[in-house]
Amino acid sequence: MTLDENIVLALGTDYTVDYVTNPETGQQELTVNFLKEIDRAFFITYRTKVLLEEGSEQKVSNEVIIKGNNEEEVEGGDNQELGVIVNDGGGTVVGKRGSILLEKDSATTHNPLAGAVFQLYDSNGVSLGAPVTTGSDGQVLFKELVYGNYILKELKAPDGYNLDSALKQGITITVNAESSQTGKIQHLQNDPVQVTLAKEDENGDPLAGAVFTLEIKQGENWKPIREETELKTGEDGHLTVEALEEGTYRFTEIQAPDGYVLNTQPIEFTLVKNADGVIPALTLDPVVNYQGGLEITKTDANGRPLAGAVFKLTKDNVTVIEGLTTEKDGTAKANGLAPGVYELVETSAPEGYTLDSTPVRFEIEARAAGAPAPVAIYLVNQKEKPTEVTVKVPPDAQSPGQTPGKAVEKSPGTGLQGPGGIGTSLLLLVAAGIILWRRTKPKEKR
């Protein structure tokens, strides 16, 4: 049989190669799959790097299995074990075999991370085995490696984490006696994808105690995530969520800070990888919690604004504001009101108007989409009626023709008037004085 070296099969077109190394045992397996019908003989040539310790005879085994499937299954192979002696390794390190245990952790929580995929290369950049993936303990163990330097690359970061830029390019790791010690771990970290929400009041001051839910969009629906974790703003007003994957999300407030109106507007955001395959940290625009407001408008019966009306505002029988006074435009405003039921009472009316002390109840709603509108209250004061004075004339002081006991009324600016006009009024007053004088005159002694 003669080999025709001009005919070379193309990888991916004529065949595929799968190279797997068991990281626990170091056992390696190379599988070549032909993609087309085999109608002639083929030579398969490959090389194996043998890792042996210096100065001792060791056994190296090589097993070849060939399987085919046509009209009948054909199976055959070659299994041969050879004795090999290493006479000169060129130094104390060469030929020694060891291991290295790697653990992938979060850069913020330092918890182990599953799902990181690594590829190991020799110092010349030749891949050693197939990629390996960290388990739930975040660890991968490379065994049966000759002492020396290797290149480690991270092919895929754990979900919700970004590839480390150095690991993406490849870092050098060293296998030696120290790395091979039991319990010796080399830690590798990934930065999580971080999204930060800031809560503040209308003045820009941070608000603690706001609680949120987090959902991810799936098609046209929203699916809750992180339900086991309380998503609550801290003393700095910040809430940071880590380890989110690409996608569209939304925060929804379910509990407002004490004394504030719950803001029902969802906060939606989207995470995407940039050209480097990294999801940058995202800080959302500040989300404001508001308090309620009150606006009083005071007018007369004709709609003219009235200044000087004074009010007291209470909540749960506790005075919140006292001395709230209307301005020239007839309005008085109060802000910073916590949700709840309030009572407004007028304590002093504008000059020349009647006091209306009837309590007015209103409520600051606990929920609003954004900034709530102030509660508007319109109140009217009536003008005071003129004061009326009634004077009754004694029966024996009646003028002729006057009805006994008839009242004499006083109107502003006109003096006392009776049926007989001013003269009659004066006469009545004089008569009353005479009667009083006569009643108080002392008796003469006889």
C-alpha positions in Angstrom: 0.0 0.0 0.0 1.5 3.3 -1.1 0.7 6.6 0.7 -0.3 9.5 -1.6 0.8 12.6 0.4 -0.9 14.9 -2.1 -4.3 13.9 -0.9 -5.0 15.5 2.5 -8.4 15.5 4.1 -9.8 18.9 5.2 -10.8 19.3 8.9 -14.5 20.2 9.2 -15.3 19.1 5.6 -14.0 15.5 5.6 -13.6 14.9 9.3 -13.9 16.3 12.8 -11.7 15.9 15.8 -12.7 15.7 19.4 -10.0 15.7 22.1 -11.0 15.2 25.7 -8.9 15.0 28.9 -10.4 13.8 32.1 -9.1 16.4 34.6 -9.5 14.0 37.5 -7.4 11.1 36.0 -5.5 12.8 33.2 -6.7 10.1 30.7 -6.9 11.5 27.2 -9.1 10.4 24.3 -8.8 11.5 20.7 -11.8 10.8 18.4 -11.7 11.2 14.6 -15.1 11.1 12.8 -15.2 10.8 9.1 -18.0 12.8 7.6 -18.2 11.0 4.2 -18.3 7.5 3.0 -15.0 5.7 3.2 -14.2 4.1 -0.1 -10.4 3.7 0.2 -7.7 3.3 2.8 -6.6 6.2 5.0 -3.5 6.8 7.1 -4.2 8.6 10.4 -1.0 10.2 11.9 -0.9 11.9 15.3 1.6 12.6 18.0 1.3 12.1 21.8 3.3 14.1 24.4 4.5 11.6 27.0 4.9 13.0 30.5 7.3 10.8 32.5 9.4 11.2 35.6 13.2 11.1 35.2 15.3 8.0 36.0 12.7 5.3 36.2 11.0 2.9 33.8 7.4 3.5 33.3 4.6 2.1 31.1 2.9 4.0 28.3 -0.2 2.5 26.8 -1.8 3.4 23.5 -5.2 2.0 22.6 -6.8 2.5 19.1 -10.4 1.5 18.4 -11.9 1.7 15.0 -15.7 1.5 14.5 -17.6 1.6 11.3 -21.2 1.0 10.3 -22.2 -0.2 6.8 -24.1 -3.4 6.0 -22.5 -4.8 9.2 -20.7 -3.2 12.1 -17.0 -3.6 12.0 -14.9 -3.2 15.1 -11.2 -3.6 15.6 -8.1 -2.0 17.0 -4.7 -2.1 18.5 -3.7 -2.0 22.1 0.0 -2.0 22.8 1.9 -1.2 26.0 5.5 -0.1 25.8 8.2 0.3 28.4 10.0 3.7 28.3 13.1 4.9 30.2 13.9 8.6 30.6 17.7 8.8 30.9 18.2 12.6 30.8 15.5 15.2 31.5 17.8 18.2 31.4 17.1 19.3 35.1 15.3 18.5 38.3 12.0 19.9 37.2 11.6 18.2 33.8 9.8 14.9 34.1 8.2 15.7 37.4 4.4 15.5 37.3 2.0 17.5 39.5 -1.3 19.2 39.6 -3.0 22.6 40.0 -6.4 23.3 41.5 -8.2 26.4 40.3 -11.3 28.1 41.8 -13.4 30.7 40.1 -14.9 33.2 42.6 -17.0 36.4 42.5 -14.9 39.5 42.9 -17.5 41.1 45.2 -19.0 38.2 47.3 -16.0 35.8 46.9 -18.5 33.0 46.5 -17.5 30.2 44.1 -18.9 30.4 40.6 -20.1 27.5 38.4 -20.1 27.7 34.6 -16.7 29.2 33.9 -15.1 27.5 30.9 -11.3 27.2 30.7 -8.8 26.0 28.1 -5.3 24.9 29.0 -2.3 25.3 26.6 1.3 24.4 26.9 4.0 27.1 26.8 4.0 27.0 23.0 0.3 27.6 22.7 -0.8 24.1 21.9 -4.1 23.2 23.5 -4.0 20.4 26.1 -7.3 18.5 26.1 -10.8 19.9 25.7 -12.2 22.9 27.6 -13.2 22.2 31.2 -16.1 23.8 33.1 -16.2 24.8 36.8 -18.8 22.9 38.9 -20.9 24.2 41.8 -17.8 24.5 43.9 -16.2 26.8 41.3 -13.2 24.4 40.9 -11.3 22.6 38.2 -8.4 20.3 38.8 -5.6 19.8 36.2 -3.7 16.6 37.0 -0.7 14.6 35.6 0.9 17.7 34.2 4.7 17.9 34.0 6.2 20.6 36.1 6.5 23.9 34.2 4.5 26.9 32.9 1.2 26.7 31.1 -1.2 29.2 29.6 -4.8 29.3 30.9 -7.6 31.1 29.0 -11.1 31.7 30.1 -13.4 31.0 27.1 -16.7 31.8 28.9 -17.5 33.6 32.1 -20.2 32.4 34.5 -23.7 33.7 33.8 -24.0 37.2 35.0 -20.3 37.8 35.1 -17.8 39.5 32.7 -14.8 37.8 31.2 -11.6 38.9 33.0 -9.6 40.7 30.3 -6.3 39.1 31.3 -7.8 35.6 31.4 -9.4 36.2 28.0 -5.9 36.8 26.6 -4.4 34.1 28.6 -2.4 34.0 31.9 0.6 32.0 32.8 0.1 29.4 35.6 2.9 27.2 37.0 2.7 23.6 38.0 5.3 22.7 40.6 5.6 21.1 44.1 3.8 24.0 45.7 0.8 23.9 43.4 0.6 20.2 43.8 0.1 20.4 47.6 -3.2 19.0 48.9 -5.6 21.9 49.6 -3.6 24.4 47.6 -6.0 26.5 45.6 -5.3 29.3 43.1 -8.3 31.7 43.1 -9.4 33.4 39.9 -12.0 36.1 40.1 -14.7 37.6 37.8 -16.4 40.9 38.2 -20.2 40.6 38.2 -22.5 42.6 36.0 -23.8 45.3 38.3 -26.9 47.5 38.1 -27.3 50.3 40.6 -30.6 52.1 41.4 -30.5 55.3 43.4 -33.5 56.5 45.5 -33.8 60.2 46.6 -36.4 62.8 47.6 -37.4 65.9 45.8 -34.3 67.7 47.2 -31.9 65.1 46.0 -31.3 63.6 49.4 -30.8 59.8 49.6 -33.7 57.7 50.8 -33.3 54.4 52.6 -35.9 51.7 53.0 -37.5 51.5 49.5 -38.2 47.9 48.5 -38.4 46.7 44.9 -39.2 43.6 42.9 -37.1 42.7 39.8 -38.4 41.1 36.6 -36.9 40.0 33.3 -38.8 40.3 30.1 -39.6 37.0 28.3 -41.4 37.7 25.0 -44.4 39.8 26.0 -44.4 38.7 29.6 -42.4 39.7 32.7 -41.0 37.0 34.9 -40.1 37.7 38.6 -36.4 36.9 39.6 -34.4 37.3 42.8 -37.6 36.6 44.8 -35.6 35.1 47.6 -33.7 38.3 48.1 -35.0 41.6 49.7 -34.1 44.3 47.2 -34.0 47.3 49.5 -32.1 50.7 49.4 -29.5 51.3 52.0 -28.6 54.4 54.0 -26.9 55.8 50.9 -30.2 55.4 49.0 -28.5 52.8 46.7 -29.6 49.3 45.6 -27.1 47.3 43.7 -28.0 44.0 41.9 -25.3 41.7 40.6 -24.8 38.9 38.2 -27.5 39.8 35.6 -27.2 38.4 32.1 -28.1 40.2 28.8 -31.7 41.1 28.6 -34.4 43.6 29.5 -35.4 44.1 33.1 -37.6 46.3 35.3 -37.6 47.4 38.9 -41.1 48.0 40.6 -41.4 49.7 44.0 -43.6 47.7 46.4 -42.8 49.6 49.6 -42.0 53.3 49.9 -39.6 54.9 52.5 -41.5 55.9 55.6 -43.4 59.1 55.1 -43.3 59.0 51.3 -45.7 58.2 48.5 -45.0 54.9 46.7 -43.9 55.6 43.2 -45.7 53.0 40.9 -43.7 53.9 37.7 -41.6 50.8 36.7 -37.9 51.4 36.0 -37.0 49.5 32.8 -33.4 48.9 31.6 -31.6 46.7 29.1 -28.2 45.0 29.4 -26.1 44.2 26.3 -22.5 43.2 25.7 -20.2 45.7 24.1 -17.6 45.0 21.4 -15.3 43.4 23.9 -18.0 41.0 25.1 -18.4 42.8 28.4 -21.6 44.1 29.9 -20.6 47.5 31.4 -21.8 48.4 34.9 -25.0 50.4 34.8 -26.2 53.2 37.1 -29.8 54.1 36.5 -31.1 57.7 36.7 -32.2 58.6 40.3 -35.7 57.5 41.2 -37.6 60.1 43.2 -40.1 59.5 46.1 -42.5 62.3 46.6 -44.6 63.6 49.5 -48.1 65.1 49.3 -49.1 68.7 49.0 -52.1 70.9 49.9 -53.3 74.1 48.2 -56.1 76.1 49.9 -57.9 78.8 47.9 -60.0 81.3 50.0 -62.5 83.6 48.4 -65.6 85.6 49.3 -69.1 84.9 47.9 -68.2 86.7 44.7 -65.0 84.8 44.0 -62.6 87.5 45.2 -59.5 86.2 46.9 -59.2 86.7 50.6 -55.9 87.2 52.5 -55.5 86.5 56.2 -57.5 83.4 56.7 -55.6 81.2 59.2 -55.7 77.4 59.4 -54.5 74.5 61.5 -53.7 71.2 59.9 -53.8 67.9 62.0 -53.3 64.2 61.3 -54.4 61.5 63.7 -55.2 64.3 66.3 -51.6 65.6 66.1 -51.0 69.1 64.9 -48.9 69.0 61.7 -49.0 72.7 60.7 -50.4 75.7 62.7 -50.8 79.2 61.5 -51.1 78.3 57.8 -52.3 81.7 56.4 -53.6 82.7 53.0 -51.7 85.3 51.0 -52.9 88.2 48.8 -53.9 85.8 46.1 -56.1 84.0 48.6 -53.9 80.8 48.6 -52.0 79.0 51.2 -49.8 76.0 50.4 -48.3 73.1 52.5 -45.8 70.5 51.2 -44.0 67.5 52.7 -47.2 65.7 53.8 -46.9 62.0 54.4 -49.7 59.7 53.1 -52.8 59.6 55.3 -56.0 61.4 56.3 -55.8 65.0 57.5 -58.2 67.6 59.0 -58.1 71.3 58.1 -59.8 73.8 60.5 -60.0 77.6 60.0 -58.9 79.3 63.3 -59.2 82.9 62.2 -61.2 84.5 59.4 -60.2 87.4 57.2 -61.1 90.8 58.7 -64.8 91.6 58.1 -65.8 88.0 57.4 -67.4 85.3 59.4 -65.3 82.4 60.7 -66.1 79.0 59.3 -64.6 76.5 61.7 -66.2 73.4 60.1 -63.4 70.7 59.8 -62.5 69.7 56.2 -61.1 66.2 55.8 -58.9 65.1 53.0 -56.4 62.3 52.2 -52.9 62.1 50.7 -52.9 58.9 48.7 -50.3 56.3 49.4 -49.5 55.5 45.7 -48.9 57.7 42.7 -47.3 57.3 39.3 -44.5 59.9 39.6 -45.2 63.2 41.4 -48.7 63.4 42.9 -50.8 66.5 42.3 -51.4 68.6 45.4 -54.9 68.3 47.1 -56.9 71.4 46.2 -59.4 72.8 48.7 -61.7 75.8 47.9 -63.3 77.7 50.8 -65.7 80.7 50.9 -66.1 83.2 53.7 -69.3 85.3 54.1 -69.3 88.9 55.1 -70.2 89.8 58.7 -73.8 91.1 59.2 -74.2 94.7 60.7 -74.7 94.7 64.5 -78.3 95.5 65.7 -79.0 97.2 69.1 -82.5 97.1 70.6 -83.7 99.6 73.3 -87.0 99.1 75.0 -88.9 102.1 76.4 -90.6 101.7 79.8 -94.5 101.8 79.6 -94.8 105.0 81.6 -92.3 106.8 79.3 -94.3 106.2 76.2 -95.1 109.2 74.1 -98.8 109.7 73.1 -99.8 107.4 70.4 -96.8 105.0 70.8 -97.4 101.3 71.4 -96.3 100.3 74.9 -93.0 98.4 74.9 -92.2 99.1 71.2 -88.5 98.6 70.4 -86.3 101.4 69.1 -83.7 100.2 66.7 -80.3 101.5 66.1 -78.8 101.5 62.6 -75.2 102.4 62.0 -74.7 106.1 61.4 -78.3 107.2 62.1 -78.6 107.4 65.9 -81.8 106.4 67.7 -85.0 106.6 65.8 -88.6 106.1 66.8 -92.0 106.8 65.4 -91.7 110.5 66.2 -88.3 111.0 64.7 -85.3 112.6 66.4 -87.3 115.0 68.6 -89.4 112.2 69.9 -86.3 110.2 70.6 -84.8 112.9 72.7 -88.0 113.5 74.5 -88.2 109.8 75.4 -84.6 109.9 76.7 -85.4 113.0 78.8 -88.6 111.4 80.2 -86.7 108.3 81.1 -84.2 110.4 82.9 -86.9 112.1 84.8 -88.5 108.8 85.8 -85.1 107.5 87.0 -84.5 110.7 89.0 -87.9 110.5 90.6 -87.3 107.0 91.6 -84.0 107.7 93.2 -85.1 110.9 95.0 -84.8 110.4 98.8 -87.9 110.7 101.0 -88.3 113.8 103.1 -88.6 113.5 106.9 -91.7 114.8 108.4 
